[in-house]
Amino acid sequence: MTTASSRVPCWAMAFLLIAFLASPAHGFTPSRRHRMKMIAPTLRPKKNSILTKQSSSPSLTRGDFVSKSLIGYFIVCIPGVATAFEGGVGGLGKTRPQTGVVFRDPDAAAVKTQSKSGEVNYELVAPDGTPVFLSFTAPWPLSKSAAGIEARDNSGGYESSFVLVAELPKGLSLAKIKPALISQTIFGSGGKFGMYGSPTDVKIKKIDNTGSDGGMDIYEASFTTLTPAMRESDRKAYISASVVGNGLFLLVTTTTSARFQKLDSLRQVADSFLAIPAPKSSLNQRK
């Protein structure tokens, strides 16, 4: 597997590309205008831009093509720009991930409450309107910026736990759920791990079967995902799964592969997960 440390630095690749295209053998030497466009491109399109009508547009010169192509490359490679967004799960992204979490009381979505012992309690709604009491205990604080419910280590430890909810086909019980369905729910392009491309090398297996009594199953997963800086990150996760109504409720507790086996707290978080039917009331129930 290719790692970040084994790759050629971005600035070196850009330099080699410029040198190759500027060599006399290729008949192109960047003019002062082209060099300025590489360093400080204008954001306002020209009158003869390729965005205007084709009849009034001159053909794009090789110099224009190279300069426009390198603009995006340099933006990704500038130190402090790409790395500023790196953070894996919970980091900044293009759009908010789809978690499927629906709060029974919409006002609760804006209130992040957690006890001193780390216990998190919420009332949610399954896709069919069934009220659900959900709880888990995590040593990390609730994230105020996360969509849905997420507890995250903000000290740089890379650990987090977050809740996902998916609608199940009618009549599908916890005991009949296959790992492939769990994998599809968590590692899809619209999820937290798919912001910069779907994860690869995904392996998932059930390690604790308590679903026969209507309780919870626990899975273990390994996968490779891309950070916002487009670097590969090998990660592992415990996945706690319960079914209420027609909803599959998941708690994903994850960190890097290197830290996974060293932290007993991860399994403790997974074991603390609880999703059960809540007492019915007229409070924000779906019709």
C-alpha contacts under 8 A as a table, 3 or more apart, distances in Angstrom:
res1	aa1	res2	aa2	distance
2	T	6	S	6.75
2	T	7	R	7.58
2	T	232	E	7.88
3	T	6	S	5.54
3	T	7	R	6.90
3	T	231	R	7.59
3	T	232	E	6.61
4	A	7	R	5.56
4	A	231	R	6.07
4	A	232	E	7.09
8	V	12	A	6.79
8	V	13	M	6.73
9	P	12	A	5.38
9	P	13	M	6.48
10	C	13	M	5.18
10	C	14	A	6.26
10	C	74	F	7.96
10	C	77	C	5.36
11	W	14	A	5.10
11	W	15	F	6.15
11	W	74	F	7.73
11	W	77	C	6.60
12	A	15	F	5.09
12	A	16	L	6.22
13	M	16	L	5.21
13	M	17	L	6.21
14	A	17	L	5.09
14	A	18	I	6.28
14	A	70	L	7.56
14	A	73	Y	7.64
14	A	74	F	7.57
15	F	18	I	5.23
15	F	19	A	6.16
16	L	19	A	5.08
16	L	20	F	6.03
17	L	20	F	5.16
17	L	21	L	6.27
18	I	21	L	5.30
18	I	22	A	5.95
19	A	22	A	5.11
19	A	23	S	6.14
20	F	23	S	5.53
20	F	26	H	7.78
21	L	26	H	6.23
21	L	28	F	6.26
21	L	29	T	7.45
22	A	26	H	7.00
22	A	27	G	7.44
22	A	28	F	5.16
22	A	29	T	4.56
22	A	30	P	6.38
23	S	26	H	5.72
23	S	27	G	6.91
23	S	28	F	6.67
23	S	29	T	6.89
24	P	27	G	4.97
24	P	28	F	6.44
24	P	29	T	7.24
28	F	62	R	7.85
28	F	63	G	7.51
30	P	33	R	7.79
30	P	34	H	5.59
30	P	35	R	6.18
30	P	63	G	6.48
31	S	34	H	5.17
31	S	35	R	6.24
32	R	35	R	5.09
32	R	36	M	6.15
33	R	36	M	5.23
33	R	37	K	6.31
34	H	37	K	5.01
34	H	38	M	6.39
34	H	63	G	6.41
34	H	64	D	6.98
34	H	67	S	6.34
35	R	38	M	5.17
35	R	39	I	6.49
35	R	67	S	7.58
36	M	39	I	5.18
36	M	40	A	5.84
36	M	41	P	7.16
37	K	40	A	5.31
37	K	41	P	4.46
37	K	42	T	7.19
37	K	67	S	6.32
37	K	68	K	7.86
38	M	41	P	6.05
38	M	67	S	5.18
38	M	68	K	7.27
38	M	70	L	6.66
38	M	71	I	5.95
39	I	71	I	7.87
41	P	71	I	7.40
42	T	45	P	7.60
45	P	49	S	5.98
46	K	49	S	5.03
47	K	52	T	7.25
48	N	51	L	7.93
48	N	52	T	6.41
48	N	56	S	6.67
48	N	57	S	5.17
48	N	58	P	6.90
49	S	52	T	5.63
49	S	57	S	6.53
50	I	53	K	7.52
50	I	54	Q	7.26
50	I	57	S	6.20
50	I	60	L	7.90
52	T	56	S	7.26
52	T	57	S	6.69
53	K	56	S	5.77
53	K	57	S	6.42
54	Q	57	S	5.03
60	L	64	D	6.28
60	L	65	F	6.61
61	T	64	D	5.20
61	T	65	F	6.29
62	R	65	F	5.06
62	R	66	V	6.17
63	G	66	V	5.23
63	G	67	S	6.11
64	D	67	S	5.22
64	D	68	K	6.04
65	F	68	K	5.33
65	F	69	S	6.06
66	V	69	S	5.14
66	V	70	L	6.13
67	S	70	L	5.26
67	S	71	I	6.36
68	K	71	I	5.31
68	K	72	G	7.43
69	S	72	G	6.15
69	S	73	Y	6.87
70	L	73	Y	4.87
70	L	74	F	5.99
71	I	74	F	5.36
71	I	75	I	6.37
72	G	75	I	5.15
72	G	76	V	6.52
73	Y	76	V	5.45
73	Y	77	C	6.37
74	F	77	C	4.97
74	F	78	I	5.90
75	I	78	I	5.53
75	I	81	V	7.39
75	I	82	A	7.82
76	V	81	V	7.09
76	V	82	A	5.62
76	V	229	A	7.66
77	C	81	V	7.64
77	C	82	A	6.65
78	I	81	V	5.72
78	I	82	A	6.77
79	P	82	A	6.57
79	P	83	T	6.74
80	G	83	T	5.27
80	G	84	A	5.38
81	V	84	A	5.30
81	V	85	F	7.28
82	A	85	F	5.96
82	A	86	E	7.07
82	A	228	P	7.01
82	A	229	A	4.88
83	T	86	E	5.12
83	T	228	P	7.62
83	T	229	A	5.57
85	F	91	G	6.55
85	F	92	L	5.78
85	F	93	G	7.77
85	F	228	P	5.67
85	F	229	A	6.74
86	E	91	G	6.40
86	E	92	L	7.58
86	E	227	T	5.70
86	E	228	P	4.97
86	E	229	A	5.56
87	G	90	G	6.72
87	G	91	G	4.53
87	G	92	L	7.46
87	G	158	Y	7.63
87	G	227	T	6.57
87	G	228	P	7.21
88	G	91	G	5.47
88	G	158	Y	7.71
88	G	193	F	7.75
88	G	226	L	7.46
88	G	227	T	5.01
88	G	228	P	7.01
88	G	233	S	7.92
89	V	158	Y	7.92
89	V	160	S	7.47
89	V	192	K	6.20
89	V	193	F	6.62
90	G	146	A	6.83
90	G	152	R	7.45
90	G	160	S	7.93
90	G	192	K	7.58
91	G	228	P	7.80
92	L	228	P	7.59
93	G	96	R	7.02
93	G	195	M	6.58
93	G	228	P	7.05
94	K	195	M	7.20
95	T	195	M	7.72
96	R	147	A	6.59
97	P	147	A	7.13
97	P	190	G	5.69
97	P	191	G	4.92
97	P	192	K	5.32
97	P	195	M	7.48
98	Q	190	G	5.80
98	Q	191	G	5.54
98	Q	192	K	7.60
99	T	147	A	7.25
99	T	148	G	6.34
99	T	163	V	6.99
99	T	164	L	4.86
99	T	165	V	6.23
99	T	191	G	6.91
100	G	148	G	7.95
100	G	164	L	5.93
100	G	165	V	4.67
100	G	166	A	6.13
101	V	124	L	7.13
101	V	125	V	7.84
101	V	148	G	5.68
101	V	149	I	7.72
101	V	163	V	7.37
101	V	164	L	6.38
101	V	165	V	5.70
102	V	106	P	7.85
102	V	124	L	5.62
102	V	125	V	5.57
102	V	126	A	7.49
102	V	148	G	7.99
103	F	106	P	5.43
103	F	108	A	6.70
103	F	109	A	6.45
103	F	122	Y	7.64
103	F	123	E	6.22
103	F	124	L	4.33
103	F	125	V	6.02
104	R	108	A	7.95
104	R	123	E	5.56
104	R	124	L	4.68
104	R	125	V	5.40
104	R	131	P	6.94
104	R	283	L	7.13
104	R	284	N	5.84
104	R	285	Q	7.00
105	D	108	A	5.51
105	D	109	A	7.65
105	D	123	E	7.49
105	D	124	L	7.79
105	D	283	L	7.13
105	D	284	N	6.22
106	P	109	A	5.69
106	P	110	A	7.96
107	D	110	A	5.86
107	D	111	V	7.10
108	A	111	V	5.04
108	A	112	K	7.62
109	A	112	K	7.34
109	A	148	G	7.22
112	K	142	L	6.47
112	K	143	S	7.71
112	K	144	K	6.60
113	T	120	V	6.84
113	T	121	N	7.82
113	T	142	L	7.55
114	Q	117	S	7.98
114	Q	118	G	5.82
114	Q	119	E	5.63
114	Q	120	V	5.04
114	Q	121	N	7.51
114	Q	141	P	7.52
114	Q	142	L	7.07
115	S	118	G	5.19
115	S	119	E	5.22
115	S	120	V	6.85
116	K	119	E	7.40
117	S	137	T	7.54
117	S	139	P	7.66
118	G	137	T	5.11
118	G	138	A	5.11
118	G	139	P	5.49
118	G	140	W	7.16
118	G	141	P	7.40
119	E	135	S	7.15
119	E	136	F	5.82
119	E	137	T	4.14
119	E	138	A	6.52
120	V	135	S	5.44
120	V	136	F	5.42
120	V	137	T	5.88
120	V	138	A	7.72
121	N	133	F	7.44
121	N	134	L	5.84
121	N	135	S	4.53
121	N	136	F	6.96
122	Y	133	F	6.11
122	Y	134	L	5.35
122	Y	135	S	6.50
123	E	131	P	6.94
123	E	132	V	5.53
123	E	133	F	4.65
123	E	134	L	6.06
123	E	278	A	7.39
124	L	131	P	5.95
124	L	132	V	4.99
124	L	133	F	6.37
124	L	134	L	7.04
125	V	128	D	7.84
125	V	129	G	5.55
125	V	130	T	5.61
125	V	131	P	4.66
125	V	132	V	5.63
125	V	285	Q	7.68
126	A	129	G	5.20
126	A	130	T	5.06
126	A	131	P	6.35
126	A	132	V	6.74
126	A	165	V	7.81
126	A	167	E	7.79
126	A	244	V	6.90
126	A	245	G	6.26
126	A	246	N	6.55
126	A	247	G	5.05
127	P	130	T	7.33
127	P	166	A	7.76
127	P	167	E	5.92
127	P	245	G	7.82
127	P	246	N	6.39
127	P	247	G	5.87
128	D	245	G	6.62
128	D	246	N	6.08
128	D	247	G	7.54
128	D	286	R	7.67
129	G	245	G	7.91
129	G	285	Q	6.12
129	G	286	R	4.99
129	G	287	K	7.14
130	T	244	V	7.36
130	T	245	G	5.66
130	T	277	P	7.11
130	T	285	Q	7.87
131	P	277	P	5.91
131	P	278	A	5.21
131	P	279	P	7.15
131	P	280	K	6.51
131	P	285	Q	7.52
132	V	244	V	6.96
132	V	275	A	6.48
132	V	276	I	5.62
132	V	277	P	4.58
132	V	278	A	4.72
133	F	274	L	7.74
133	F	275	A	5.65
133	F	276	I	5.41
133	F	277	P	5.98
133	F	278	A	4.99
134	L	273	F	7.60
134	L	274	L	5.54
134	L	275	A	4.45
134	L	276	I	6.71
135	S	272	S	7.60
135	S	273	F	5.79
135	S	274	L	5.08
135	S	275	A	6.58
136	F	269	V	6.79
136	F	270	A	7.90
136	F	272	S	5.04
136	F	273	F	4.42
136	F	274	L	6.28
137	T	269	V	5.78
137	T	272	S	5.85
137	T	273	F	7.31
138	A	141	P	7.58
138	A	151	A	6.86
138	A	161	S	7.55
138	A	269	V	5.57
139	P	265	S	7.97
140	W	151	A	5.48
140	W	152	R	5.26
140	W	153	D	5.14
140	W	154	N	7.85
140	W	160	S	7.45
141	P	151	A	5.20
141	P	152	R	5.95
141	P	153	D	6.93
142	L	149	I	7.41
142	L	150	E	5.71
142	L	151	A	4.06
142	L	152	R	6.34
143	S	146	A	5.49
143	S	149	I	7.66
143	S	150	E	5.73
143	S	151	A	5.54
143	S	152	R	6.21
146	A	149	I	6.85
146	A	150	E	6.26
147	A	150	E	7.67
148	G	162	F	7.91
148	G	163	V	7.13
149	I	162	F	5.67
149	I	163	V	5.65
150	E	160	S	7.06
150	E	161	S	5.62
150	E	162	F	4.15
150	E	163	V	6.59
151	A	160	S	5.62
151	A	161	S	5.28
151	A	162	F	6.39
152	R	158	Y	7.84
152	R	159	E	6.08
152	R	160	S	4.22
152	R	161	S	6.45
153	D	156	G	6.56
153	D	157	G	5.88
153	D	158	Y	6.32
153	D	159	E	5.46
153	D	160	S	6.13
154	N	157	G	7.15
154	N	158	Y	7.88
158	Y	255	T	5.46
158	Y	256	T	6.75
159	E	253	T	7.41
159	E	254	T	5.70
159	E	255	T	4.57
159	E	256	T	7.70
160	S	252	V	7.97
160	S	253	T	5.76
160	S	254	T	5.63
160	S	255	T	6.80
161	S	251	L	6.54
161	S	252	V	5.34
161	S	253	T	4.23
161	S	254	T	6.43
162	F	251	L	5.62
162	F	252	V	5.42
162	F	253	T	6.78
163	V	249	F	7.21
163	V	250	L	5.58
163	V	251	L	4.65
163	V	252	V	6.44
164	L	186	I	7.64
164	L	249	F	5.98
164	L	250	L	5.03
164	L	251	L	6.47
164	L	252	V	7.74
165	V	247	G	6.40
165	V	248	L	5.51
165	V	249	F	4.73
165	V	250	L	6.24
166	A	185	T	6.88
166	A	247	G	5.65
166	A	248	L	5.08
166	A	249	F	6.80
167	E	246	N	5.90
167	E	247	G	4.79
167	E	248	L	6.17
168	L	172	L	6.48
168	L	246	N	5.30
168	L	247	G	5.74
168	L	248	L	6.37
169	P	172	L	5.81
169	P	246	N	7.21
170	K	246	N	6.74
171	G	246	N	7.91
172	L	176	K	6.27
172	L	177	I	7.08
172	L	246	N	7.90
173	S	176	K	5.39
173	S	177	I	6.68
173	S	243	V	7.00
174	L	177	I	5.41
174	L	211	G	5.78
174	L	212	S	7.86
174	L	214	G	7.23
174	L	216	M	7.91
174	L	217	D	7.82
174	L	241	A	7.94
174	L	242	S	6.62
174	L	243	V	5.85
175	A	211	G	5.43
175	A	212	S	6.21
177	I	181	L	6.80
177	I	182	I	7.78
178	K	181	L	5.58
178	K	182	I	6.89
179	P	182	I	5.05
179	P	183	S	6.10
179	P	204	I	6.34
179	P	205	K	6.41
179	P	206	K	7.29
180	A	183	S	5.01
180	A	184	Q	6.11
181	L	184	Q	5.08
181	L	185	T	6.21
182	I	185	T	5.24
182	I	186	I	6.32
183	S	186	I	5.34
183	S	187	F	5.68
183	S	188	G	7.82
183	S	202	V	7.86
183	S	204	I	7.11
184	Q	187	F	5.55
184	Q	188	G	5.56
185	T	188	G	6.12
185	T	191	G	7.86
186	I	191	G	6.26
186	I	192	K	7.80
186	I	193	F	7.62
187	F	191	G	6.22
187	F	192	K	7.75
187	F	193	F	6.00
187	F	194	G	6.33
187	F	198	S	6.54
187	F	199	P	6.30
188	G	191	G	5.50
188	G	193	F	7.58
188	G	194	G	5.97
188	G	198	S	6.19
189	S	193	F	7.41
189	S	194	G	4.18
189	S	195	M	6.41
189	S	197	G	6.37
189	S	198	S	5.15
190	G	194	G	5.89
190	G	195	M	6.76
191	G	194	G	5.28
191	G	195	M	6.83
192	K	195	M	6.19
193	F	196	Y	7.75
193	F	197	G	7.92
193	F	198	S	6.97
193	F	199	P	6.56
193	F	225	T	6.39
193	F	226	L	7.81
194	G	197	G	4.96
194	G	198	S	4.52
194	G	199	P	6.28
194	G	225	T	7.52
195	M	198	S	7.50
196	Y	226	L	6.02
196	Y	227	T	7.10
196	Y	228	P	6.72
196	Y	230	M	7.37
197	G	225	T	7.62
197	G	226	L	6.88
198	S	225	T	7.17
199	P	202	V	6.83
199	P	223	F	6.38
199	P	224	T	5.43
199	P	225	T	4.54
199	P	226	L	7.24
200	T	223	F	5.98
200	T	224	T	5.18
200	T	225	T	6.51
201	D	222	S	7.50
201	D	223	F	5.18
201	D	224	T	5.95
202	V	221	A	7.08
202	V	222	S	5.76
202	V	223	F	4.33
202	V	224	T	7.01
203	K	221	A	5.48
203	K	222	S	5.29
203	K	223	F	6.42
204	I	219	Y	6.72
204	I	220	E	5.70
204	I	221	A	4.23
204	I	222	S	6.59
205	K	219	Y	5.45
205	K	220	E	5.58
205	K	221	A	6.57
206	K	209	N	7.09
206	K	217	D	7.31
206	K	218	I	6.00
206	K	219	Y	4.19
206	K	220	E	6.37
207	I	217	D	7.95
207	I	218	I	5.91
207	I	219	Y	5.37
207	I	220	E	6.55
208	D	217	D	5.72
208	D	218	I	5.07
208	D	219	Y	6.90
209	N	212	S	7.53
209	N	216	M	7.30
209	N	217	D	5.00
209	N	218	I	6.78
210	T	213	D	6.41
210	T	214	G	7.40
210	T	215	G	5.77
210	T	216	M	5.30
210	T	217	D	5.35
211	G	214	G	5.05
211	G	215	G	5.08
211	G	216	M	5.18
211	G	217	D	5.55
211	G	242	S	7.82
212	S	215	G	7.22
214	G	242	S	7.84
214	G	243	V	7.80
215	G	242	S	6.41
216	M	240	S	6.68
216	M	241	A	5.48
216	M	242	S	4.90
216	M	274	L	7.76
217	D	240	S	5.90
217	D	241	A	5.20
217	D	242	S	6.74
218	I	238	Y	6.77
218	I	239	I	5.47
218	I	240	S	4.58
218	I	241	A	6.20
218	I	270	A	7.46
219	Y	238	Y	5.72
219	Y	239	I	4.90
219	Y	240	S	6.53
219	Y	241	A	7.97
220	E	236	K	7.37
220	E	237	A	5.76
220	E	238	Y	4.73
220	E	239	I	6.16
221	A	236	K	5.51
221	A	237	A	5.18
221	A	238	Y	6.48
221	A	239	I	7.51
222	S	234	D	7.53
222	S	235	R	5.82
222	S	236	K	4.29
222	S	237	A	6.49
222	S	257	S	7.69
223	F	234	D	5.99
223	F	235	R	5.56
223	F	236	K	6.36
224	T	232	E	6.42
224	T	233	S	5.50
224	T	234	D	4.46
224	T	235	R	6.05
225	T	232	E	5.69
225	T	233	S	5.31
225	T	234	D	6.57
225	T	235	R	7.52
226	L	229	A	7.65
226	L	230	M	5.27
226	L	231	R	5.33
226	L	232	E	4.72
226	L	233	S	5.97
227	T	230	M	5.09
227	T	231	R	5.34
227	T	232	E	6.50
227	T	233	S	6.79
228	P	231	R	7.44
233	S	256	T	7.26
234	D	256	T	5.96
234	D	257	S	5.66
235	R	254	T	7.07
235	R	255	T	5.76
235	R	256	T	4.16
235	R	257	S	4.54
235	R	258	A	7.97
235	R	260	F	7.97
236	K	254	T	5.79
236	K	255	T	5.96
236	K	256	T	6.03
236	K	257	S	5.23
236	K	260	F	6.43
237	A	252	V	6.48
237	A	253	T	5.35
237	A	254	T	4.12
237	A	255	T	6.57
237	A	260	F	7.75
238	Y	252	V	5.95
238	Y	253	T	5.18
238	Y	254	T	6.45
238	Y	266	L	7.39
238	Y	267	R	6.92
238	Y	270	A	6.30
239	I	250	L	6.54
239	I	251	L	5.68
239	I	252	V	4.67
239	I	253	T	6.38
239	I	270	A	6.82
240	S	250	L	5.46
240	S	251	L	5.01
240	S	252	V	6.55
240	S	270	A	5.69
240	S	271	D	7.44
240	S	273	F	6.66
241	A	248	L	6.93
241	A	249	F	5.76
241	A	250	L	4.65
241	A	251	L	6.70
242	S	248	L	6.00
242	S	249	F	5.25
242	S	250	L	6.60
242	S	274	L	7.66
242	S	275	A	6.16
243	V	246	N	6.98
243	V	247	G	5.68
243	V	248	L	4.74
243	V	249	F	5.96
243	V	275	A	7.50
243	V	276	I	7.99
244	V	247	G	5.40
244	V	248	L	6.75
244	V	249	F	7.42
244	V	275	A	7.10
244	V	276	I	6.21
244	V	277	P	6.28
245	G	277	P	7.88
249	F	275	A	6.97
251	L	270	A	7.06
251	L	273	F	6.96
252	V	270	A	7.70
253	T	266	L	6.43
253	T	269	V	7.21
253	T	270	A	6.56
254	T	260	F	7.71
254	T	266	L	7.51
255	T	259	R	6.53
255	T	260	F	5.95
256	T	259	R	5.44
256	T	260	F	6.06
257	S	260	F	5.15
257	S	261	Q	7.60
258	A	261	Q	7.21
258	A	262	K	7.91
259	R	262	K	5.39
259	R	263	L	6.59
260	F	263	L	5.82
260	F	266	L	7.69
261	Q	264	D	7.38
263	L	266	L	5.96
264	D	267	R	5.82
264	D	268	Q	6.71
265	S	268	Q	4.94
265	S	269	V	6.21
266	L	269	V	5.22
266	L	270	A	6.41
267	R	270	A	4.95
267	R	271	D	6.11
268	Q	271	D	5.10
268	Q	272	S	6.25
269	V	272	S	5.21
269	V	273	F	6.92
270	A	273	F	5.76
281	S	285	Q	7.62
282	S	285	Q	6.07
